[in-house]
Amino acid sequence: MARMIPARIDDGGVSAGERRVFSLLANDPDSKEWTALHSLGLARRTTGPYGEIDFVVIIPGEGILCLEVKGGRVSCDEGQWRTINRHGNVALLSKSPFHQVRESMFALRKAITRRFGESAPETRSPIGCGVVFPDVICPPVTPEFERQDVIDFDDLRGPISRPLMRLAHRRLREFQPRGGDRLPTAAQARSIANFLRPDFELIVAKGVSIGHTEARLLRLTEEQYSRLDELEANPRCLFEGAAGTGKTLLAIEYARRASSDGARVCLVCFNRLLGEWLQGQTKSGEIMAGTWHGIARRLILESSAAEEFMDKERHALNSGDVKTFFGELYPFYAAIALEERGAPFDALVVDEAQDLCSAPILDVLNLAIPGGLAGGRWAVFGDFTRQALYGSRDDPLAVLSRYSEHFVRAKLTLNCRNTRRIAEETALIAGFEKLPYRLSDETGLPVEHRYWKTRADLGGLLTDAVSRLVKERTPIDDIVILSPRRLENSSLAGVKTISSVPLVDISRGTTGVQSAIRFSTVHSFKGLESPVVIVVDIDEVDTDEPQSLLYVAMSRARSLLVLMISEAARKSVEHRIRAAMVRELHR
């Protein structure tokens, strides 16, 4: 397998074609002596100041190959090259990929010459180039290129080393010096690679490390894209996935695609904070996004039942009988509104379905789209493991089957939100015998444990933690403190600032704050996430309810998780960690 520099692709902007070529190089056993550099930037080109080579492959005894990768569909009309990705986005190329890679190859040759000198063996190493079309067959051959200069879809059915060696034999052998070792030798190949991508080590502040981790985690995975394909092929889909598997991102993307096709879309969730965030993410297009109660209220107030509903609302708020009002009267009046106006949406997208799979709510949603849940277009996303903090804990298949007999049921299995360390410890402390998801490749920072006995101890620990984060360049807005209790009932009751930074309770409605540390209950923050999460009021970890709350709270952290644990729970937490280590040793 080739030595890949970098060892993995971290940039979410990398095309699927480049990812495929990267994987083929990294897993081909016949390329084990090779070095492959991905996305090599060039400070100088022959016709401009900057450039980039998708892959530079250094093969000892053969030479250097520069590869340009053009994924998706490819076309050329009157000399204008175009590529079309799987989303239908068209990119116009300023020059043909063959012209582009040759120009970059010559720029690379000049850079190597400047570094090593004209007579150096590194400079005399043969260099060639080619174009990879991973998704299509070779375009019609023209005077600009020969068939041997192309690696296409058919060539990649086998090991990628075969077409690359064919290209090397075609373009590099004739430039090999006569006599002596063929260039570059293994040592010279290392020298070239070290010049192009030198290794070095600098001390990185924690805030910078978090920023890098964020850039790697905030992207849809290939698994999610394949799930989108399933959504497009099936009008009714139930997707289950543990925390961090990208359900909300996928729900938003599905809603956007449906809207771009001209559909009127309802994107509904349970939590207020998540509903507000969804609204911000879907401002354009025919998408009504928000909470179930918010969208239901909007529809009711547009109906003839508006006045009667508002009277009931005032009475409920005055009498304190809010539970009955929200649980029974909201669905009742929402159903009246929908029966009066007809189905207002063409497609329904439900996030946090574990909190919305109840008969009263599904009765209403059944009226929201043409054909109802049995024959309409919908996508439902939920985590039915330990995130059902509000709604029914029934099997979603059983609940939905009352309304629809035919729908696709699939699972999201890759955790793309949390680092490996956060995901592993979340499952461990939340009481899972085995991981409910596959882990990402991003290891990340260790989960921090801080133990406290008194509120004064906790205050000192929080001040120290926040001070260190600020000192290490972590943005204040990236930090959120979560508790299973409301602020006035938590260990932070009465606290206004932490390390001279204001503490703001966003679970009570203040969401647009800046330069403040956010506080929220776990319930209110469910469905959202943050680069840094500090969890307080961890008093017990051995029963179902605390485990469910911890599962939700801990899984909100993308890059750094800090646990403020009371001494009363210390033994239980340490016991769980030791037990997991023993299980791992005996596997």
C-alpha positions, -999 to +999 in steps of 0.1 A: +000+000+000+013+034-009+025+059+017-002+085+015+007+121+024-015+132+041-024+099+057-061+106+051-083+131+033-095+157+058-110+184+036-148+182+031-144+199-003-126+170-018-145+154-047-158+119-046-135+110-076-104+121-057-115+102-026-118+070-047-084+074-062-070+081-028-085+049-014-073+028-043-037+040-039-039+036-001-052+000-004-033-014-034-007-039-021+014-035-053+020+002-045+037-004-011+070+012-021+053+043-036+046+077-021+015+095-031+009+132-023-026+144-025-035+180-035+000+194-039-001+232-042+022+250-065+034+286-057+044+292-094+031+280-127+040+289-163+009+310-169+000+321-134+011+324-098-008+294-083-016+259-092-024+225-078-018+188-087-045+164-075-020+136-070+018+133-073+029+096-073+066+089-067+075+054-078+111+042-070+128+030-102+103+046-124+098+083-117+072+109-108+036+109-122+013+139-119-024+130-120-054+152-126-087+137-115-120+146-131-149+128-115-185+127-125-198+131-160-174+148-185-182+166-218-165+189-243-185+212-266-167+234-291-135+231-271-151+239-238-146+211-212-173+206-185-177+183-155-211+174-139-211+160-104-237+137-089-258+167-077-260+180-113-237+210-107-218+219-138-182+232-137-166+249-167-129+242-171-107+271-182-085+246-201-086+209-209-075+186-180-046+174-202-033+209-207-038+216-170-018+186-158+010+192-182+014+228-172+015+217-135+040+189-143+064+214-158+060+238-129+068+209-105+099+200-126+111+236-122+105+236-085+125+203-081+153+218-102+155+250-082+157+229-050+182+202-060+201+217-089+203+207-126+226+177-122+211+162-091+196+127-095+163+140-080+161+165-109+170+138-134+142+116-122+117+110-151+084+129-147+052+124-166+015+131-163-020+117-170-057+123-164-080+100-143-117+098-152-129+075-123-166+076-133-166+074-171-148+057-200-120+074-219-131+104-240-125+103-278-087+105-284-075+137-301-041+150-310-040+165-275-035+131-258-031+094-264-052+066-249-022+057-226-025+091-210-059+083-196-070+061-166-107+056-169-136+038-151-128+004-168-091+007-158-100+011-122-120-021-120-087-037-110-057-025-089-048+011-097-011+002-098-017-016-132-028+015-152-003+037-134+025+013-143+012+013-179+014+051-179+049+050-163+062+026-190+047+048-217+059+082-204+088+075-181+110+047-194+124+066-223+138+092-200+156+068-177+194+074-177+215+047-193+234+025-168+233+025-130+202+024-108+170+036-123+158+069-109+146+077-084+161+053-059+141+047-027+163+073-009+159+099-037+121+093-037+121+100+000+141+132-006+117+144-032+087+137-010+103+154+020+109+185-002+073+186-015+057+178+018+082+183+047+075+169+081+077+193+110+062+198+145+049+229+161+031+232+194-006+236+186-029+254+210-060+235+220-083+260+202-064+255+170-066+217+174-104+220+179-106+242+148-089+215+127-111+188+141-142+209+133-131+212+096-128+174+094-160+165+111-184+191+095-192+173+063-217+148+050-201+114+047-202+091+017-226+069+036-250+098+040-248+105+003-257+069-005-287+073+019-298+104+000-298+082-031-321+058-013-344+087-003-346+099-039-355+064-051-382+057-024-410+081-015-413+069+021-382+063+043-376+057+080-340+063+090-326+053+123-293+063+136-276+069+170-265+103+181-239+118+157-247+099+126-258+130+107-296+126+108-303+163+110-279+172+083-294+146+061-329+158+068-320+194+058-303+182+026-334+161+017-357+191+024-335+214+002-335+189-027-372+184-025-377+222-024-354+227-054-376+202-073-406+225-067-421+207-037-436+225-007-418+210+022-425+208+059-394+201+080-405+195+116-388+186+149-397+187+186-371+210+202-374+248+201-337+255+198-333+230+170-364+243+153-350+279+153-317+265+139-335+246+112-354+278+102-321+296+098-307+268+077-337+267+053-346+303+047-347+300+010-371+278-010-405+265-002-396+250+032-416+256+064-392+245+091-397+246+129-411+227+158-442+206+157-460+230+181-448+261+162-459+248+128-492+235+141-499+268+158-492+287+126-517+265+107-543+268+134-541+306+134-548+306+097-580+286+101-615+294+112-607+278+146-581+305+155-603+325+179-615+294+198-579+280+200-566+313+214-593+313+241-583+277+251-546+288+250-552+317+274-572+295+297-545+268+298-518+294+305-538+309+333-549+276+349-515+260+345-530+230+326-503+233+299-497+196+295-532+188+284-533+218+261-501+210+243-506+172+243-543+170+234-557+204+222-529+212+198-534+180+178-571+185+179-571+220+165-543+213+141-564+184+126-593+208+122-571+233+104-558+207+080-591+192+073-604+227+065-576+237+041-564+204+027-528+191+026-505+222+025-473+203+018-460+180-009-433+164+012-429+159+050-395+156+067-395+147+104-364+150+126-363+138+162-389+113+153-384+095+186-402+124+203-429+128+177-440+091+171-472+093+190-507+087+176-521+123+182-492+139+163-491+113+135-528+117+131-521+154+122-491+147+100-512+122+082-533+151+069-504+173+060-494+157+027-514+143-003-519+106+001-512+108+038-485+088+055-497+057+036-492+071+001-475+104+004-438+115+002-420+116+036-387+110+053-385+103+090-352+104+110-349+092+146-327+077+173-347+051+192-319+040+215-316+065+244-327+099+229-365+095+235-367+121+263-403+133+255-423+111+233-433+075+227-407+048+232-426+024+210-409+007+181-411+032+153-418+005+128-449-005+148-461+031+152-456+040+115-471+008+103-504+018+116-504+046+090-482+032+062-476-004+053-449+002+027-418+022+035-381+017+034-364+012+068-326+019+069-299+027+094-272+054+096-242+037+112-212+061+109-207+087+136-196+117+117-202+143+145-180+132+174-143+123+175-135+087+183-127+095+219-160+114+225-181+087+207-164+058+226-168+074+260-204+085+253-215+049+246-195+036+275-209+059+302-244+058+287-245+020+293-241+005+258-226-030+258-213-023+223-210+008+202-243+019+185-223+033+156-191+030+136-164+055+147-149+083+126-112+084+117-107+116+138-092+106+172-094+141+187-086+154+221-091+132+253-124+135+272-116+155+304-129+144+338-132+169+366-145+157+400-160+181+426-175+179+461-190+213+467-204+241+445-173+261+454-151+233+440-172+232+408-170+270+404-132+268+406-130+239+381-153+257+356-133+289+359-101+270+354-114+251+324-128+282+307-097+302+314-075+275+298-098+273+267-097+311+262-059+312+267-056+284+241-075+304+215-109+287+217-137+311+207-161+318+236-191+312+213-179+276+207-185+267+244-218+254+258-225+241+293-252+215+296-271+203+327-300+179+332-315+206+354-327+241+348-302+268+356-320+279+388-320+242+401-285+234+389-251+236+406-247+269+387-277+286+403-270+323+408-238+323+387-237+352+363-201+350+349-174+323+346-138+336+343-153+371+337-173+358+308-211+362+309-232+331+314-264+331+293-293+306+296-303+299+260-329+273+270-351+302+281-351+319+247-319+340+245-302+325+214-286+354+195-260+361+222-223+366+213-191+366+234-210+347+262-208+311+275-241+294+267-260+274+293-288+250+284-307+221+298-299+188+280-336+186+269-335+220+252-302+213+234-312+180+220-307+178+183-280+205+184-242+204+188-212+225+197-174+223+192-169+223+230-194+209+256-190+210+294-215+188+312-223+196+348-245+180+375-234+145+368-245+129+400-255+094+389-247+071+359-262+037+368-299+040+359-318+045+327-328+081+330-294+096+339-278+074+312-302+087+286-296+123+296-258+117+296-260+101+262-277+131+247-255+156+266-222+140+258-230+134+221-236+171+215-198+177+217-180+176+184-143+182+193-139+186+231-159+172+259-154+181+296-173+162+323-179+178+357-186+148+379-196+148+415-175+127+438-207+106+445-206+093+409-168+089+407-167+052+415-194+043+390-177+063+362-143+047+369-159+013+372-175+016+337-141+026+322-123-003+338-150-027+327-147-015+292-109-020+292-114-055+305-139-063+277-115-049+251-086-070+264-107-102+261-119-096+226 
